[in-house]
Amino acid sequence: MKTVGIVGGFGPETTAKFYEQVFFACQKENPLVKPHILISSVPLPFQIESTAILKNEGVERYIPYLTAETHRLEKAGADFIVMPCNSLHIHIDTLRASVHIPVLSIIHETAQYLNQRSIQQVGILSTAMTAHHHLYENGLSVYDILCRTPDAAQQILLNEIVLNLVNGKNEHKDRETLLSIMHSFSDVDCILLACTDLQLLDLSHPSLPVFDTMQILADATVREILK
């Protein structure tokens, strides 16, 4: 088994759930062995995180914090690294250049997953940071998959919901708001939770599949651990 290093803390509940998903999926594959999982929770100042989520500003200030943790995980013995946060994949090339071990991409794994299911158009729920940098438009274009995104007013609401979740506030009204945004999508084959914190709201759609990028990354992580 390989040792995985998780760059976590975005937010803490999501990191904890990702750990559980990976751990128990590995146990299901091999009940006799517990996977070796290293987690480094990034000590990011709240102001940097809130400004990035709400305003899509100062995203470059993440870099020294992220690279410090990838170095720490590599030094601690990780064979590869994952980061269960879509938005921070704007820095994945920088992180890959900072270490000598592989860094899996949630964008790449999700693109492959959707392509294998013959998805042609997808409704994307993400932070403004992810949307502004066209992470999924670029990643899915490899397979000619088209993206639909919320309008400007909906995106502001979505950013606020994500910040609430990062801060441990899981409110019913936020779930209702997000469901309303989901129902506004038309001509799509599925809804993609392209922010790993959104899975905390336990979302579903009456007629469309809802795919969770965190679960997709967790499954890819398990496959890599068991290689």
ROMIKOL-389010 format. One record per residue (C-alpha): residue number from 1; residue in one letter; y negated, z, x. Coordinates in steps of 0.5 Angstrom, whole numbers, padded with zeros to 4 digits. Example, Ala and Ser with C-alpha at 12.3 -4.5 7.8 and 13.67 -1.06 7.14 Angstrom:
2
[1,A,[0009,0016,0025]]
[2,S,[0002,0014,0027]]
REM end
This chain:
227
[1,M,[0000,0000,0000]]
[2,K,[-0007,-0001,0002]]
[3,T,[-0013,0004,0002]]
[4,V,[-0019,0002,-0003]]
[5,G,[-0026,0004,-0001]]
[6,I,[-0030,0005,-0008]]
[7,V,[-0038,0005,-0007]]
[8,G,[-0039,0009,-0013]]
[9,G,[-0044,0013,-0017]]
[10,F,[-0047,0007,-0021]]
[11,G,[-0047,0011,-0026]]
[12,P,[-0042,0017,-0024]]
[13,E,[-0038,0017,-0031]]
[14,T,[-0036,0009,-0030]]
[15,T,[-0034,0011,-0023]]
[16,A,[-0030,0016,-0025]]
[17,K,[-0027,0012,-0030]]
[18,F,[-0026,0006,-0025]]
[19,Y,[-0022,0011,-0021]]
[20,E,[-0017,0013,-0027]]
[21,Q,[-0016,0006,-0029]]
[22,V,[-0014,0004,-0021]]
[23,F,[-0010,0010,-0020]]
[24,F,[-0006,0010,-0027]]
[25,A,[-0005,0002,-0026]]
[26,C,[-0002,0003,-0019]]
[27,Q,[0003,0009,-0022]]
[28,K,[0005,0005,-0027]]
[29,E,[0007,-0001,-0022]]
[30,N,[0010,0004,-0017]]
[31,P,[0011,0011,-0020]]
[32,L,[0014,0014,-0014]]
[33,V,[0007,0013,-0010]]
[34,K,[0000,0015,-0011]]
[35,P,[-0005,0010,-0008]]
[36,H,[-0010,0012,-0003]]
[37,I,[-0017,0012,-0006]]
[38,L,[-0023,0013,-0002]]
[39,I,[-0030,0014,-0006]]
[40,S,[-0037,0014,-0003]]
[41,S,[-0042,0016,-0009]]
[42,V,[-0048,0013,-0006]]
[43,P,[-0054,0018,-0006]]
[44,L,[-0059,0014,-0009]]
[45,P,[-0066,0017,-0011]]
[46,F,[-0067,0016,-0019]]
[47,Q,[-0073,0013,-0018]]
[48,I,[-0070,0007,-0015]]
[49,E,[-0065,0006,-0020]]
[50,S,[-0069,0007,-0026]]
[51,T,[-0074,0002,-0023]]
[52,A,[-0069,-0003,-0022]]
[53,I,[-0066,-0003,-0028]]
[54,L,[-0072,-0003,-0033]]
[55,K,[-0076,-0007,-0029]]
[56,N,[-0072,-0011,-0024]]
[57,E,[-0076,-0009,-0018]]
[58,G,[-0075,-0006,-0011]]
[59,V,[-0068,-0008,-0011]]
[60,E,[-0068,-0009,-0004]]
[61,R,[-0069,-0002,-0003]]
[62,Y,[-0061,-0001,-0005]]
[63,I,[-0059,-0004,0002]]
[64,P,[-0059,0001,0007]]
[65,Y,[-0056,0006,0002]]
[66,L,[-0050,0001,0000]]
[67,T,[-0049,-0001,0008]]
[68,A,[-0049,0006,0010]]
[69,E,[-0043,0007,0005]]
[70,T,[-0039,0001,0007]]
[71,H,[-0039,0003,0014]]
[72,R,[-0037,0010,0012]]
[73,L,[-0031,0008,0008]]
[74,E,[-0029,0003,0013]]
[75,K,[-0029,0008,0018]]
[76,A,[-0025,0013,0014]]
[77,G,[-0020,0008,0014]]
[78,A,[-0021,0003,0008]]
[79,D,[-0017,-0003,0008]]
[80,F,[-0022,-0007,0003]]
[81,I,[-0028,-0005,-0001]]
[82,V,[-0030,-0005,-0008]]
[83,M,[-0036,-0004,-0012]]
[84,P,[-0036,-0003,-0020]]
[85,C,[-0043,-0005,-0021]]
[86,N,[-0045,-0012,-0023]]
[87,S,[-0052,-0012,-0021]]
[88,L,[-0051,-0009,-0014]]
[89,H,[-0047,-0016,-0013]]
[90,I,[-0054,-0019,-0011]]
[91,H,[-0053,-0016,-0004]]
[92,I,[-0045,-0017,-0003]]
[93,D,[-0046,-0022,0002]]
[94,T,[-0050,-0017,0006]]
[95,L,[-0045,-0012,0005]]
[96,R,[-0039,-0017,0007]]
[97,A,[-0043,-0018,0013]]
[98,S,[-0044,-0010,0015]]
[99,V,[-0037,-0009,0015]]
[100,H,[-0030,-0012,0018]]
[101,I,[-0026,-0011,0012]]
[102,P,[-0026,-0015,0006]]
[103,V,[-0031,-0014,0000]]
[104,L,[-0028,-0016,-0007]]
[105,S,[-0033,-0019,-0012]]
[106,I,[-0033,-0017,-0019]]
[107,I,[-0036,-0024,-0021]]
[108,H,[-0031,-0028,-0017]]
[109,E,[-0025,-0024,-0020]]
[110,T,[-0029,-0025,-0027]]
[111,A,[-0030,-0032,-0026]]
[112,Q,[-0022,-0033,-0025]]
[113,Y,[-0020,-0029,-0031]]
[114,L,[-0024,-0033,-0036]]
[115,N,[-0022,-0040,-0033]]
[116,Q,[-0015,-0038,-0033]]
[117,R,[-0016,-0036,-0041]]
[118,S,[-0020,-0043,-0042]]
[119,I,[-0026,-0040,-0044]]
[120,Q,[-0032,-0045,-0044]]
[121,Q,[-0038,-0041,-0047]]
[122,V,[-0039,-0034,-0046]]
[123,G,[-0044,-0029,-0048]]
[124,I,[-0047,-0025,-0043]]
[125,L,[-0049,-0017,-0043]]
[126,S,[-0052,-0015,-0037]]
[127,T,[-0058,-0012,-0034]]
[128,A,[-0064,-0016,-0032]]
[129,M,[-0063,-0015,-0025]]
[130,T,[-0056,-0019,-0026]]
[131,A,[-0059,-0024,-0031]]
[132,H,[-0065,-0025,-0026]]
[133,H,[-0061,-0027,-0020]]
[134,H,[-0056,-0031,-0025]]
[135,L,[-0050,-0028,-0022]]
[136,Y,[-0046,-0030,-0028]]
[137,E,[-0049,-0037,-0029]]
[138,N,[-0048,-0039,-0021]]
[139,G,[-0041,-0035,-0021]]
[140,L,[-0038,-0039,-0028]]
[141,S,[-0041,-0045,-0026]]
[142,V,[-0036,-0046,-0021]]
[143,Y,[-0031,-0047,-0027]]
[144,D,[-0036,-0051,-0032]]
[145,I,[-0037,-0044,-0036]]
[146,L,[-0043,-0044,-0040]]
[147,C,[-0047,-0037,-0041]]
[148,R,[-0051,-0035,-0047]]
[149,T,[-0056,-0029,-0046]]
[150,P,[-0060,-0024,-0050]]
[151,D,[-0067,-0026,-0051]]
[152,A,[-0073,-0022,-0048]]
[153,A,[-0074,-0017,-0053]]
[154,Q,[-0066,-0016,-0053]]
[155,Q,[-0066,-0015,-0046]]
[156,I,[-0071,-0010,-0046]]
[157,L,[-0067,-0006,-0051]]
[158,L,[-0060,-0007,-0046]]
[159,N,[-0064,-0005,-0040]]
[160,E,[-0066,0002,-0044]]
[161,I,[-0058,0003,-0046]]
[162,V,[-0056,0002,-0039]]
[163,L,[-0060,0007,-0036]]
[164,N,[-0058,0012,-0042]]
[165,L,[-0051,0011,-0040]]
[166,V,[-0052,0012,-0032]]
[167,N,[-0056,0018,-0034]]
[168,G,[-0050,0021,-0038]]
[169,K,[-0053,0019,-0045]]
[170,N,[-0048,0016,-0050]]
[171,E,[-0052,0015,-0056]]
[172,H,[-0049,0012,-0063]]
[173,K,[-0056,0009,-0064]]
[174,D,[-0055,0005,-0057]]
[175,R,[-0048,0003,-0059]]
[176,E,[-0051,0000,-0066]]
[177,T,[-0056,-0004,-0062]]
[178,L,[-0051,-0007,-0057]]
[179,L,[-0047,-0009,-0063]]
[180,S,[-0053,-0012,-0066]]
[181,I,[-0054,-0016,-0060]]
[182,M,[-0047,-0018,-0059]]
[183,H,[-0047,-0021,-0067]]
[184,S,[-0053,-0025,-0065]]
[185,F,[-0049,-0029,-0060]]
[186,S,[-0047,-0036,-0063]]
[187,D,[-0042,-0042,-0061]]
[188,V,[-0039,-0037,-0055]]
[189,D,[-0032,-0036,-0054]]
[190,C,[-0032,-0029,-0052]]
[191,I,[-0037,-0023,-0050]]
[192,L,[-0037,-0021,-0043]]
[193,L,[-0039,-0014,-0041]]
[194,A,[-0043,-0016,-0035]]
[195,C,[-0045,-0009,-0034]]
[196,T,[-0039,-0004,-0032]]
[197,D,[-0043,0002,-0036]]
[198,L,[-0042,-0001,-0042]]
[199,Q,[-0035,0000,-0043]]
[200,L,[-0037,0007,-0044]]
[201,L,[-0039,0005,-0051]]
[202,D,[-0032,0003,-0053]]
[203,L,[-0035,-0004,-0056]]
[204,S,[-0031,-0009,-0060]]
[205,H,[-0033,-0016,-0064]]
[206,P,[-0029,-0018,-0071]]
[207,S,[-0028,-0025,-0069]]
[208,L,[-0029,-0025,-0061]]
[209,P,[-0025,-0022,-0055]]
[210,V,[-0029,-0017,-0051]]
[211,F,[-0028,-0018,-0044]]
[212,D,[-0030,-0012,-0039]]
[213,T,[-0031,-0014,-0032]]
[214,M,[-0030,-0007,-0030]]
[215,Q,[-0023,-0007,-0032]]
[216,I,[-0022,-0014,-0029]]
[217,L,[-0024,-0011,-0023]]
[218,A,[-0020,-0005,-0023]]
[219,D,[-0014,-0010,-0024]]
[220,A,[-0016,-0014,-0018]]
[221,T,[-0016,-0008,-0014]]
[222,V,[-0009,-0006,-0016]]
[223,R,[-0007,-0013,-0014]]
[224,E,[-0010,-0012,-0007]]
[225,I,[-0007,-0005,-0006]]
[226,L,[0000,-0007,-0008]]
[227,K,[0000,-0013,-0003]]
REM end
